[in-house]
Amino acid sequence: MINSGRQAKAYMVGGGIAALAAAAFLIRDGEVPGENIHILEQLPLAGGSLDGQGSPEAAYVTRGGRMLEDEAYTCLWNLLETIPTLDDPEVSVRQEITDFNVAWPTDARARLIDRDHHIVDAARLGLDAHDRLELTRLLVMPESVIGARRIDELFSEHFFSTNFWAMWRTTFAFQNWHSAIELKRYLLRFLQEFPRIHTLAGVRRTRLNQYDSIVRPLTAWLLEHGVRFEHGVTVTDVDFVEQQGIRRARRLHLDREGRHEEVELADLDLAFITLGSMTADAAYGDDHTAPEVIRDKRDGSWTLWETLARKAPDFGRPAVFNGSIPEAAWESFTLTMRSPALLKRIEEFSGNAPGTGALMTFKDSPWLMSIVVPRPPHFDGQPDDVFTLWGYGLFIDVPGEHTGKTMAECTGREILTELLGQLGFEDLTDDVLATTTVTTVMMPYITSQFAPRTVHDRPRVIPHGARNFALLGQYVEIPEDVVFTVEYSVRGAMHAVYQLFGLDLPVPPVHHALTEPATVLRALRTAFA
């Protein structure tokens, strides 16, 4: 393992949250000078899937919003406790998030809405004895036995009609055909959410969107320490050498604005390689156009992993995850509203207090549409008279109830029309259409990390024999932890840095709700209600 931190140079392949976290841990815990760290990113901005951008004149957009939670996000909180906010260097990002959620706790009062525009009593999960038996069976079944089985192979039809499944799947973006292993991990990781799944009281939100609240402060801290951000750079290949079971990365092949370059890695140099991307090849639409579904892998993150996977059998199997766009894609939309009319009506209808950020799901909608109203401002510099709303649909290839078109075919204005119909607010249509801009985002790989898989399909963070390289992101294997979370990326980065450097520092353990009798008892009471 590497112990000469001040002599090492580190190259981050990709600029997502995993790479940013790894750079921070190298500086904070490994004593690597920031100027020795290079972040090689294809896109013009760092942060990967934690994005948020726009202007009040044009429109705002976020591709998605990640759920945060106190109990399960131990590595993320460890990182953010040492990153100051942009507004006050005496306040950490972690403290800002805590203070914001104390002032504005999440409290969904209209978590599920039916086809008749009635708020469903979501506190009643609707599980019967057979559903509980099937859940219990999944929880005790070893992952090696579950293998590549889908969720719908282990549950009966009634389970998928319950309020519980409607809430669980739309909170975490599960499809019936996703990996049963991943569902098991989520159930174990978030068992404490059972009694509050209908209110989402356990959700922790950032003061602004996650790019402004997390990525920008983290990036600023890294820049202050001298980290070199190199944008417009695509890593296309990595050369490795192996001697007596010891493997080293020796050369990075780069495409820098159309020019081929090579970076030679010395014995002490490090490579942290992000594999794949759930927001790769995202395409945008607007009021009058529908977003394209990109199918030819224009983003370099997947092609890099495919190239590396051909070099060694333990580098994973990317085709398991990027091989079926119809099973991985969904679409999100962001409303930029220059009138408060729609938000006021939503507040009156739902009973949600302003700014509670409560998720609302139209459980009978053909698209399985959900929306969140964040507390304004949600973007840095957002004016007081401009408001935003974010939403998404899990079923993009089914005709809408009010448009007659699939979500994938719809323009932004058509998606807004469908939303107003699901709410029963058709009387507001003219006013809302006249004062709202809609930005849509099609993401062909957004839930690809949930694809049914075996234990061999994801590589380890530190592959066997690796001495100077690690693999990062949502497609590596971290036992017991759950993908599609910021925590997963940060935990992988912490493991990578601490193991490569041989640091005698503890990685916060994965939260195990089953070890807490009170949590288990509350979950059981909820399941049998």
MIGUTOR-722097 format. One record per residue: x, y, z of N, C-alpha, C, O in turn; residue in one letter. Coordinates in pm, whole numbers, plus 50000, padded with zeros to 5 digits. Each point is the difference from the previous one (the first is absolute). Example, Ala and Ser with C-alpha at 12.3 -4.5 7.8 and 13.67 -1.06 7.14 Angstrom:
BEGIN
513194943150780499115011950000500905012050000501044999850066a 498615010749862500825011950006499235010950073500515011150017s 
//
This chain:
BEGIN
500834988150000499175011950000500885012650000501164999550041m 498285011749913500765012349985499985007750131498945002350058i 502255001849987500095007650124500625013849981499985008250091n 500564994449791500665012949974499015009549935500115003049881s 498935001750198498925007949945500455012649932499435003849898g 501585003050158500415012849945500724998649866500155009849928r 500314978050039500674997949873499064994749893500335000349881q 498514994950159499104993649905499235010249917499605010650050a 500214986149825499075007349915498764991349980500104987849986k 498775018550014498744992549988499205005449882499875012149982a 499594978649939499195003649884498604994250019499824987850010y 499215021249994498604996050013499394999249860499915010049929m 499684978150033499364998249870498515002350021499294991350052v 500235020449908498635004350026499975010050113500864999950088g 498135008849909499905010650100498714999550077499505010450044g 499944977549975498784998650078500295000650150501145002450041g 497824995450039500155001350144501004989950056500685003150098i 499444985049842500984990250048501415005349984500814998950092a 499505006849791501335005449976500285012050089501105001350054a 497925007649961500195011750086500254995850144500855005750069l 498394984349977500184995150137501384993850016500675002450100a 499764989549802501324993950008501095010650007500954998650077a 498925012049843500985010850005500035006450138501075003150052a 497764999050008499945006150133500644990950105500735004850087a 499014982349906500594990750096501524999249982500734998750098f 499765002049778501445000149976500655011850070501064998650061l 498315013149930500565012050062499844999550151500965002250074i 497824995049971499705000850144500674989050080500545002550108r 499444985349840500454988550077501314994149949500744993850076d 499555008049796501224994349943501145009849987501104996249962g 498645016750068501015010649996500625001349862501195003149988e 498034994649908500455002249864499815014749966498895005150018v 502115001949935499815014049960498965001149889499994992049906p 499155017950105498955001449902500505001649859499364995349905g 501805011450079500515002149865500474987149934500284999849880e 499814989550198500374987049943498794992049951500154989049948n 498665016750068498774992949964499425006049873499785012149992i 499954979549910499425004349873498634993549984499884987850009h 499105020249967498664994749974499735001649851499905011249949i 499984977549982499844999649855498534997649968499494989050022l 499845021149927498564999449982499615003849857500475010049946e 498694981949995499545002449864499085012249991500065007649903q 499094994450198499005010649997500585013350049501055000150064l 498275011049907500525013250043499845002750149500615009450051p 498594982550020499795001950142500294987050074499764989149948l 500755012150175500174988450086498694997150071499065008049996a 500884980550070498824996650079499224988249948499184994350072g 501055001949801499314988449946498495001450007499435009649947g 499924980950119498544999750005499425010150099498805002649998s 502045003150087499515010250094500075013649932500925007850024l 498124994849892500045012249921498835009150032499054996050067d 501025016249886498955009950014500505012749936501045005350038g 498234999749864500485011649928498835007449936498864995450005q 501455016049935498995007749929499955014350044500875004850073g 498095002149881499815014150033498515002950002499234992649938s 500355018050132498575003350002499495004649864498824998349969p 502065007449950499585004849869499734988449904499035000249925e 501844989750078499814988449913499204989550075498784999349985a 501884992750094499324989950082501024993350089501205000249973a 498314993950135500844992050088499784985349968498984996149945y 502024995850092499834985649980500894992350097501155003750024v 498304985750033500784989650066499564986849938498814997749977t 502174993749998499634987149943499324991250105499114992249968r 501305009250158499414992050105500375005650136500785009550010g 498654984750093500325004050136500224987750085499114991450009g 502045007550054500324988250079499505001550143500165010650061r 499244979149990499544999750138501194998750094500884991649978m 499175016550126500994998950107499294995550127498795001750013l 501984992550080499384994550120501044999350110501164997049973e 498445005650152500965000950110500704986950028501234999550003d 498004989750018500584987550048500924993449898501064994850036e 498565005449838500684992049899501155007249930500824993449935a 499285019750077500955007649919501235004250081500365011750003y 500264978750061501095003150093501265005049929500655009150050t 499704985349835501205004449929499815013849939500925008350003c 497904994349942499735013349945500105010550110500605010649980l 498804986650136500065010050109501445001850047500405011250032w 500384978149972501415001050037500745009749908500815008050046n 498904991149825500625009149904499535014350019500815009250010l 497874992749996499455013550000500205007450132499865012250005l 500484980550102500325006750126501255008649990500205009150081e 500654988049821501265007449987500025009349879501055005649968t 497834996049966499915008949884499175012350039498834998550034i 501745013549962499255012150038499015004149891500234997549881p 498695008850159499055005549904500625012149930500985005750047t 498454998049843500505011749925499645012950071500715010049987l 498194990150087499535012250064500715003050131500185011750035d 500224977950038500595002050132501064989250023499644988450020d 501655015249979501054989950018499984993450138500674989950020p 498585015850075499914994250133498904989450009499884993250101e 499335005549794498904990349999500304989449896500255003149884v 499734984350157500244989149905498754997249917498895003850038s 501324989749849498864995949917499084990750078498785000949989v 501814990350088499204990950083499135007850097498824996850016r 501735013350050499235007850096498905007849931498895001250054q 501395004249828498965007249926498834990949967498845003950013e 501464983749944498934990549969499204996850125498774999349994i 501914998650118499304997150126499105011550039498834998050034t 501695014149962499225011750041498805002149909498915003550048d 501274994449822498905001849906498884990250028498825003749994f 501524983950036498974989950023499335001450135498874995650017n 501815010450079499335003450127498965010949976498894999550053v 501495010349866499085011149973498874996049906498885005050013a 501414985949891499024996349898499964984949985500434994749897w 499054998150202499974985349993499044995149891498975006149973p 501404982949967499144993849899498794993650067500134992750098t 498695010249848498774994550057498964999049890499195009149981d 500824979649947499084998149889498604996850052499814990450076a 499235017649885498614997750040499144995349883498804997550015r 501835001549869499294994849882500964991249922500265002349881a 500264987550188501044991649939499464992549880500714998349901r 498024997150105499384993049889498685006649965499225003750088l 500544997849782498775006049949499404990449898500724995049914i 497975002450096499394990249911499435006549874500115012149982d 499294979849934499515004849869498865010050013499725007449905r 499634992950211498905009450021500475012750072499185007750049d 502134994449957500625011750064499765000150151499935010650062h 499964977749997499844998950144501334996050063500754992049944h 499545013650172501204996350073499764986650068499034998350074i 501864992249901499874986450054500534999750144500975006950033v 498404985050050500514997950136501234990949989499904987950015d 501255018349960501214992449972500624993950125500914991849990a 498615012050128500504993750123499644985250002500664992150068a 498315004149861499624985949987500754994249880499675003049886r 501314988750141500884994949895499304990049908500424998349886l 498534995150163499254990849916500624986349985499594992449912g 501395004250171500634986849991499124989450063499445002250108l 500444986349827499294988950062501014989650050501215002049987d 498294987050069500884990150060500984994249898501164997550031a 498365000349846500874994349898501105009949961501154996049978h 498515016950013501015010249969501085000350107501195000849969d 498394998550157500975000350110500904987849996501205000850026r 498224987749940500794987849988501045001449889501154995850016l 498445009949872500935001749888501115009950036501164997949962e 498515012850109501035009550045500984993250094501225001749989l 498264990650104500864993050095500914990149929501194999050032t 498264994049872500814990349924501155006949929501134995050000r 498595016749939501075007349932501085004450098501194999249970l 498405005450147500965005150098500954989250050501155002950033l 498404984949975500844989350054500724992249889500854991650030v 498835010949846500594992549889501395005549969500125012049976m 500934979950022501355004849966500055005649858499294995449912p 501565014550067500145006049868500464989649897499615000749884e 501224990050160500484989749907498854991249949500084994549890s 498885004350190498824992249960499075008649913499424995049903v 500445017650131499155008949920500565001349859499264999049903i 502045003350087500655001049870499415011049914499755011150049g 500014986049825499525010049904498475000649992499455005249903a 499884989550196498535000249996499455014150015500565008550070r 498324993849864499315012850004499065000550120499664989850059r 499955022449975499065001850111498704992649973499464993450088i 500035007749789498704993949970500054984849992498974993549982d 502215000750030500124985550008499834994950144499854988050023e 500195021250074499954996150140498765005250072499824997350119l 499335010349811498805005450063498784997449911500104999249878f 498774999450188498754997449928499365013149956500455010850038s 498504988049882499385011849940499465009750104500075012149981e 499404982850129499405008850100501025009750058499685011750025h 501544983849998501045008550057500195012749917500185010850056f 499774987849812500265011449912498835009849994500125010849941f 498734985650118498855008950005499895007550134499085007950018s 501844989650074499895005850134500495014550004500805004349916t 498715002950182500505013550024501494999750031500755008949960n 499674980750113501414999150034500875000149874500965007649992f 498704984149910500844999349881499925012949919501015004349944w 497825002050050499885012649928500915010650061500615007949928a 499494992350205500865009950066501474996249992500855008449971m 499454978850056501394995750001500645001749863501125005049988w 498174990749909500595000349866500205014349951500975002849929r 498125006550107500155013749952500915008450088500505010349956t 499724985450167501015006650083501394996649949500885008749996t 499334978749966501344995349963500154996749851501094996649956f 497835004449965500024998049854500214985549959500764997149907a 498564993750162500064985949963498944996849894498905005550001f 501474985449909499054994049908499814985350041500874994250064q 498005000049897499724986050036501064990549948500234989450058n 500425014249833500964991049936501445002650048500944994349944w 499245014050156501345002650051500504988650089499284990550030h 501985010850010500684989650076499384997850137499805009450077s 499894978149953499484996650133501085001850106499685002850116a 501594995649847501095002650096499985014650043500135003050119i 499705005949785500015014350035498805003550088500135008250092e 498714985849881498855002750087500294995050141499695006950097l 500894981349916500324994950133500935009650073499785003150117k 501255001549815500945009350064499295012750045500265005250109r 498854999849808499275012250037499114997650121499945008450090y 499384980449914499144997050114500814999350129499555004950104l 501624989049890500844999150118500615013450038500115003350118l 500285004449782500675012850024499035010550052500375008450083r 498394991049869499045010550032498784994650076498905005249986f 501314984650092498904994550080499415010650092498814999850029l 502015009550016499525010750089499015009249930499325007950066q 500594991349801499065008549926498604994049993499065006949960e 500784980450077498674993849992498925008450069498995003149937f 501185000750191498925007250068499765014149946498975006050028p 501994999349894499865013749952500065000949847500215010849945r 499604977949987500075000149854498875008449941500145005449890i 498744995750182498865007649948500155015150022499315007949936h 501594996250154500245014350022501385004249953500265011949982t 500644978449998501395002649963500715008850103500875008049966l 498734990550159500585008250106501494997350019500705008250059a 499784980449893501424997050014500875006049891501234999250008g 498165006749890500775005749889500675012950045499395008350068v 501874993349894500745012350025500295006749867500484993649906r 499235019450087500155007549876501085010750016500275004750111r 500334999049778500965011050002499265013249985498885000449949t 501765010450097499345013249996499705004249857498915004949971r 502054993349940499805002249857500094986549930500124989750066l 499825010349803500204987449928501374994350035500865007250052n 499354980249921501214993350050501275004549931501094998450056q 498815007249825501185005849938500445012450076501175001550034y 497895007449992500345012450070500374997650147500875006850054d 498474983450010500214997950143501154990650033500605001250107s 499734989649803501054990250029501185001449905501145001450044i 498604998149826501094999649903500785013049998501234999850001v 498105011649996500725012649993500885002550123501155004049983r 498364994050140500905001650114501184990249999501125003750033p 498624983949928501064989949996501025003749893501214998850023l 498325005549861500915004149893500835012050042501205000549975t 498165009250090500725011950047501104996150099501105005549995a 498604985250096500994995450099501174993349931501165002150037w 498554989749862501074993249926500865010149924501224998749997l 498145011249941500765010249928500895008150094501135003349965l 498364999850153500805007150099501254992250039501025005850037e 498894981049956501144991550033500854996849878500944992050009h 498755014149878500864998849883499674988949904500774997549907g 498114995550112499654989149909499815005449859499455010849980v 501014981649923499955004249860498794993549931499964987849984r 499085020349977498844995249927500275001749850500275011149954f 499674978049972500245000449857498744995149928499714988149999e 499565021349943498744996849932500234998049850501025004149945h 498014989649992500164996849858500984988849975500554998949890g 499674992750212500964989149988499254986750018499314998150101v 500834993049804499404986750007501104989650009500874999449912t 499114992650192500954989050012499434988249920498914995250029v 501835000349873499494989649909500544986150032499424990049959t 501715009350114500584986850029501015001650114500505010950026d 499794978050039501024999350105500824987549975499454989149982v 501895012450017500884988549985500424995050139500315008050088d 499684978949928500394993950126501164990449976500174994649891f 500645003350214501044989849998499794991050121499525004450104v 500864983049882499854990650110501264991650013500494994449902e 500035004850220501164991750030499774993150134499775006550102q 500304980349896499864991950122498735003550078500015000950123q 498925001049804498715002850063499785014350041498935003350052g 502055005549925499865014250034499645007649873500704999149899i 498225008350107499555007649884500155015050023499695005150108r 500795001849789500145014550005499465006449872500144994549891r 499245017250126499645008249885501265007549958500645006450083a 499714993049790501255006149953499795011849906500885008649989r 497974992149945499845010549900498535003149980499174990949990r 500505022050006498665004649966500015005449858500895007649962l 498124988449960499835005349865498865010250003498894996950043h 501415015349912499035010950009499655005149862500804999649907l 497985005350083499585008049885499725014050055499025002250071d 501855007249894499845013750048499655008949881500865004249922r 497834998450066499505008349891500494994949864500455007749916e 499444979150065500334994149872501454996049984500374994149898g 500475009050201501424996349993500284988350094499554999950115r 501184990349836500364988650084501205003650086500995005549951h 498914991350179501115002050092500154987650086499074992050014e 502125006550044500264989050091500625005450128500825009149996e 498784985150116500565003650129500654987650058499334990150026v 501975010549996500744988950058499895000650152500145010750059e 499594978050004499854999450145501234993650062500374988749967l 500265018750125501134994650075499494990550108498794998850021a 502134994550048499604990050100499135006050110499104993250050d 501155019249988499245006150108498735006949952499185004250082l 500644997149788498835006949947498764991150009500084987750001d 498785018950006498734993050021499015003349889500025010949944l 499114979550026498895002249907498714995550068499894988550044a 499145020449962498684997050054499035000949882499765010949948f 499694977850012499284999049873498524998150025499594989850055i 499605019849905498554998850012499464991849882500305002949885t 498914987150147499444991149898498545003449973499205001150093l 500465000749780498605002249963499445012950056500695007450070g 498064995249897499315011850051498514998249981499544996549891s 499705005850216498554998649989499365011649925498874998849954m 501845012550034499455011249924500735002049867499865010549937t 500904979550020500655000749869498975001749890498914994350006a 501455013649895499175002149880498615005650033499044997449928d 500885010350180498755006950028499705010049888500905006849950a 497844993950010499585009149893498885008850052499184995750082a 500785016849870499095010050054498935003949898500255000649880y 498565002050173498925005449919499505012950062500455004050108g 498635002649824499475012650052498495000749978499364989849976d 500085022050032498565001649985499474993749872498894994749997d 501905005949896499494996349869500694987949938499644995949889h 501324998350179500694988249946500094989350107500115002950120t 499864984649836500214988650090501484996349997500635001349895a 499934994050216501424996350001500254987249922499164990949997p 502005008549942500414988249925500374988750096500475002550111e 499314985249847500534988550073501304995849929499974994049893v 501155009450169501314997249939500384985550028500004995650115i 500324997149780500254985750013501414995849958500344988250008r 500495021249947501284996149941501215003450087501125001149949d 498685000650183501095001850096500955011249959501184997649971k 498315014450026500855011449965500875004450118501075005649981r 498464991850141500785003150119501124989750016499784988149979d 501425016550059501154991050006500054990950120500824990950004g 498315011250096500104992250123499714985249978500664991550059s 498355005449857499684986049975501024993549907500384988550022w 500075018749875500964994049907501334997450069500684990349967t 499715018150129501224997450076499864987050079500904991649998l 497975006650071499824987750077500004987849908500584989750033w 498785011549852499994988749905501424996649955500354988349985e 500465022049993501394997749961500794993150110500754990649974t 499075014050150500734994250113499534985750028500814991450035l 497895006349950499464986750032500584989149910500034988350037a 500435015649844500604990149910501424996250043500564990449949r 500005017250144501384997650043500104989850112501024993150012k 497945005850071500084991150116498594995650038499085008149999a 500744979250035498654995150032499415006050128498795000150017p 502075005050073499475005650125499765015049992499805006450103d 500224999349776499685014149983498505002149972499595011049964f 499624978750053498565001449988499474997549861500744997849905g 497925002650087499294997149876499035011549971498844999350039r 501635011149893499155011749977498734997049921499005006950017p 501034983049897498824996949919498814995950085498865001649957a 501394993250163498904996650091499215012550035498794999250022v 501875012349984499385012250047499595009649887499015007250013f 501724992949878499635009449892499374993249881499845006049894n 499794981350123499524992249886498535001349968499554994649899g 499665012450186498565000949974499495013750041499565001950114s 500485007549795499525013550028498525000150039499645007350092i 499484985049842498585000550040499774996350146499035004750060p 501824987149998499814995950139500705009250099499824998650121e 500975010849829500785008750090499575014649993500265007650093a 499084996549800499755014249977498775005250072499014992750017a 501055019650026498825008050029500285014649974501135003849968w 497835004250045500085014149961499605008950117499054997150072e 501705013749945499665009950102499655013349934500275002249882s 499135006550197499655013349948500105010250112499724997150116f 500685014949847500105011250094499135011349949500135004349885t 498985000750200499175011649966500665012550055500375000450118l 499775009649799500415013450043498775008849988499565003249890t 499895000950225498715006850004500175014750040500685003150098m 498705005749826500085014350027498695005350059499715012049997r 499524978650055498775002950073499884989650111500324988349977s 499235015650143499864990350108498694992249996499724992250091p 499485009749806498644994550000499994984850017499234994850081a 501604998149843500004985450008500474995350137499404990850058l 501655015149995500504995750129499005002550111499834991650089l 499505019849907498995002850102498874989849995499514995750104k 500065000649776498944990149988500474986350050499244992950064r 502025003549907500544987250048500035000050152499654990050063i 500775021149998500045000850146498604998850060499814993150100e 499225013549839498624999250050499454985949987499334995050090e 500964998649798499504986549974500654989750093499314991550056f 502005009349958500754989550069500055001750151500124990350074s 499775022149971500215002650141501465000550039500325001750118g 500574997049784501425001050028500375014550029499605009149928n 501154992950178500475013450031500975004649892500714991849942a 499345021350030500935004949898501434995950033500475001650113p 500224993249786501424997250016500344986850066501164997850033g 497864993449989500314987450066500634989749906500484989650045t 499535013349825500654990949906499404986249996500724990249979g 497995008850041499354987050013499714993849864499455006649912a 500924980750071499744992849877498524996349991499414995250097l 499995007349786498614996449973500004990849878500605003349898m 498724985350112499944990549890498554997849958499124997850083t 500655002849787498684997249942499984985049968500384995849891f 499184996450206500224985549998499294992949886500414989149961k 498535016949986499274993749890500335006249866499414996249898d 501525013250098500335006549873500744990249909500824992250048s 498905008049823500674990549908501515001150002500704990249979p 499825022150048501455001950003500584997650139501225000750017w 497944996650082500404999750140500825012550032501184999450036l 498155011949949500635013050015500095004050147499084997550078m 502055008649959500205005450134500565014149988500685003249902s 499045005350198500525013650000500505003750140499574994450100i 501345015249903500525005850123500025015149984500445005149897v 499085002050205500085014550001501075004050101499764999150120v 501415005349835501065003750094499735013850061499285008249943p 501314994250172499895013150061500835010149920501194997749979r 498225013349976500795010049928500855008450097499625002050115p 501535002849837500564997449867500654986349996500624995550096p 499234997849790500614986849981501285001149919500784990549993h 499455021149945501205002649923500635012950051499305009350038f 502004991249962500705012050045499615011849910500104999249878d 499465011650185499615011849924498594999749947499625009049925g 499594981150109498624999049952499185011650057499975001950122q 499365005949794499215011350049498804995650084499554988749990p 499965020450093498884996850088498714997249925499124993150052d 500755012049826498764998149925500104989149894499184999449909d 501834992050104500164988549910500024987450086500664999650104v 498614990249853499824987950080500324987849914499935000549877f 500434988550188500334987949926499264988050057499575000050116t 500304989949802499414987150037500734989549918500305002149883l 499984986550181500684989149930499104987750002499284997550097w 500784994849796499224987749996500614989849907500945003049925g 498524984950080500484989749909498914989649979499034999150075y 501164993049818499094989049972500794987249981501014999949930g 498534989350132500704987249987499644992549872500814992249949l 497985010250000499554992749881499945009849883499045007549986f 501984992549931500115010249895499434995449867499915008049906i 499704979350083499524994649872498524996350002499544992049919d 499725013950176498564997450012499265013149969500405010550049v 498524989049872499255012349971499455006650125499474993350089p 500645019849917499485007650114498505000550000499364998249896g 500065004350220498555000550015499415012349934498874999649951e 501885011550049499465012749952500655004649870499495009149935h 501614984750025500655003849875499804989549892500035003149881t 499754984350159499904989249904501324996349936500044991949907g 501065014050141501334997449947500884994450111499765002550118k 501264990049843500934995350100500795011850055500145010349934t 500384988150186500805010750059501215003149912500365011649983m 500264977949961501185002049917499695008349876500895006649946a 497864993150008499615007549879499595014350030499885008149908e 499904995150219499385012750035500985011650005501154998550042c 498375013049917500725012550024499825004050147499214993950073t 501525016249967499875004750137498605004950032499484997450108g 499895009749798498655005150024499004988650011499035000950076r 501184988549849499104988450009500174992850134499024995350058e 502215003849991500214994050131499355008650108499424994650095i 500665018549892499335009050095498494998249995499335000350104l 500124997949777498564997549986499604987050069498974999450066t 501864990149920499734987350068500045001850151499174994450072e 501805013349976500115002450144498765007350053499464996250103l 500105014049827498805007450044498784990950001499145001250087l 500794989749816498894990649998500044990350116498964996950059g 502234998349976500124990950113499635007050131499454993750091q 500845019049919499655007850119498525004050001499445003050106l 499924997049777498645004949990499945015149997499005005950042g 502055000549910500105014649998499855005549858500655009849965f 498504984149954499895004549861499585014549987500295006449899e 499034999150203499575013949993501185009750003499855011749964d 501324983650078501195008450004500834999249873501045006549989l 498514985449914500854996749887500525012349927501205001049977t 497945008249986500435011649921501025008350075501025004049943d 498724998850185500905008350079501344993150019501055006449986d 498934980650046501254992850027500834998649873501215002050003v 498164994649885500744998749875500635013349958501085000349941l 498235010650089500505013249960501175004850085500765008749957a 499404985850162501015005150093501054989650039500795002450091t 499234986249841500894989150038500854995449883499524998849888t 501744998650140500904993749904500344986150051500324998250118t 499614992049794500254986250039501274995049931500165001249879v 500744993350200501204993649947499924985250034499864996350117t 500244995249783499924985550021501374993849979500845005349927t 499384983350138501284992949989499724985149984499374993850087v 501115000549804499924985649979501344993850039501055004249951m 498904986050138501234993750050499954985049973499334992650072m 501375002849825499864986049957500574989850098499654988249992p 501235016150101500634990350090499735003150147500744995250087y 498245012649943499855005650133499824989450109500455002050112i 498904986949858499884989450102500764987449959499684989050045t 501335012649871500744988449951500734992750112500254988049988s 500105019050119500704993450110499114990250075500504991850078q 498185008749899499054990750060499794987449915499184991550035f 501525007449854499784988649910500284986850073500934999250080a 498264990449893500294986850060501424995749969500465001349886p 500244993650214501424997249985500414988150087499244995450085r 501964999949890500594989950087501145006650078500315011749980t 500304980650108501065005550085501265003349921500895006750052v 499204988749824501215002249921499885011849903500965003149930h 497895003250063499785010149896500555013850036500225008349912d 500004994150217500575012750042501414997650055500204990850079r 500785017449881501364998150051500165005650141499215008450044p 501814987150024500325005350132500605014049987500565003549896r 499325004350210500615013450001501514998749979500585007249919v 500044983850153501434997049979500074985849945499924990450076i 500245008049792500084986649944501184992250059500965005850051p 498954981149941501054991450056501365003649942500185000649878h 500795001950211501365003049958500245014449961501155003649972g 497835005050026500185014049961500825007350105499754998850119a 501245008949835500855007550091499875015149985500235007450095r 499424997249787499945014549982498745004649926499965011149947n 499024980450049498775004449935498794994450074500074989650065f 498835017649921498734996250061498885003349903500175008449911a 498704985050106498825002149916498915006550084499764995950113l 499595014249831499045008050074498645000249932499854995849886l 499165009450188498695002749944498924990450043500154992850099g 498785007249826498804992450035500044985549951499084992350028q 501975003949900500024986749939501124991250055500354989849941y 500225014350173500954991450071499244992650108498865003550032v 501774986450026499354992050103500485004350139501184998950032e 497875005950048500245003050141499024991450078498805003050002i 501664986550062499084990850066499055007050095500405008550080p 498324987849910498925004250089499505014249975498925003650048e 501825004549879499555013749978499105000849877499924990649922d 499405021050062498985001349896500415010549896500405011150033v 499474984949840500275009049888498895010549989499024999650074v 501175009649833499075011149974499935009450121498975006350025f 502144994650049500095009250113501335007349991500994994549951t 499055017850098501255007450011500944992750096501224999949980v 498214994150122500794992850098500854989149935501154998150039e 498304994849864500724989049935501275005149933501064994050013y 498825017149915501165005649931501065004850099501194997749979s 498385008850128500945005350098500654988650078501205000450028v 498024989450009500564988650073501064993049914501074996550051r 498665001649821500984993849913501275008249992501104994350001g 498785019049993501185008749996500824998950128501234999849995a 498084999450119500714998850128500744986750007501164999650041m 498184989649920500674987049998501245000549909501064994950037h 498795011249846501105000449903501215007350057501124995049992a 498675016750064501115007950052500634993250120501234998850007v 497984996850087500544994250122500774987049972501034997450062y 498464994349846500674987449972501275002049919501024993850030q 498955014849869501205002249919501135006150083501174997049979l 498465011650116501015006650083500314992250127500915003750074f 498364985749952500234992650122499745008350124500684998450101g 498335010449892499715008950113499274992550110499054992649975l 501415009350145499384993650116498865008650051500015004850114d 499014997149800498835008150033498754991749975499934992849901l 499095008250186498794991949980499085005849895499775012149996p 499704979449919498905003849911498714997850079499774989050049v 499385021349964498764998050076499254987749951499864998149879p 499664993650212499364987649958498685002549928499355010350020p 500264980249896498685000449937498944998550109500094991250085v 498935017549910498944999750101499174987349988499534996749891h 500284996350221499214987750001498805002050093500134999150122h 498715003649819498815002550081499574987650078499395001250106a 500934986949841499574987850068500704997850134499564991850081l 501525015449943500694998950130499365008950106500445000050115t 498545007549847499355009350093498604994650030499095001649918e 500714992150196498694994050031498845009849991498934996349953p 501265016050092498915009849996499595003149856498815001649970a 502194999449941499705002749859499244988449938499035002049927t 501414985850103499334988149946498564999350051499094996849923v 500705006250203498664999550057499085010149933498854996949968l 501645015250012499185010249933499664995849857498885002149953r 502094992049978499754995649863498954988849997499134999949913a 500964990850180499034989150006498595005350028499044995649938l 500865013750156498695005750030499405006749877498804999049975r 502055008049949499515006649879499574989949896498955001649937t 501844987950044499704989949898498714992650031499334995349908a 500315003450221498804992650038498815009250027498944995350042f 501245017649934498895009450024498894998149897498995006950005a 
//
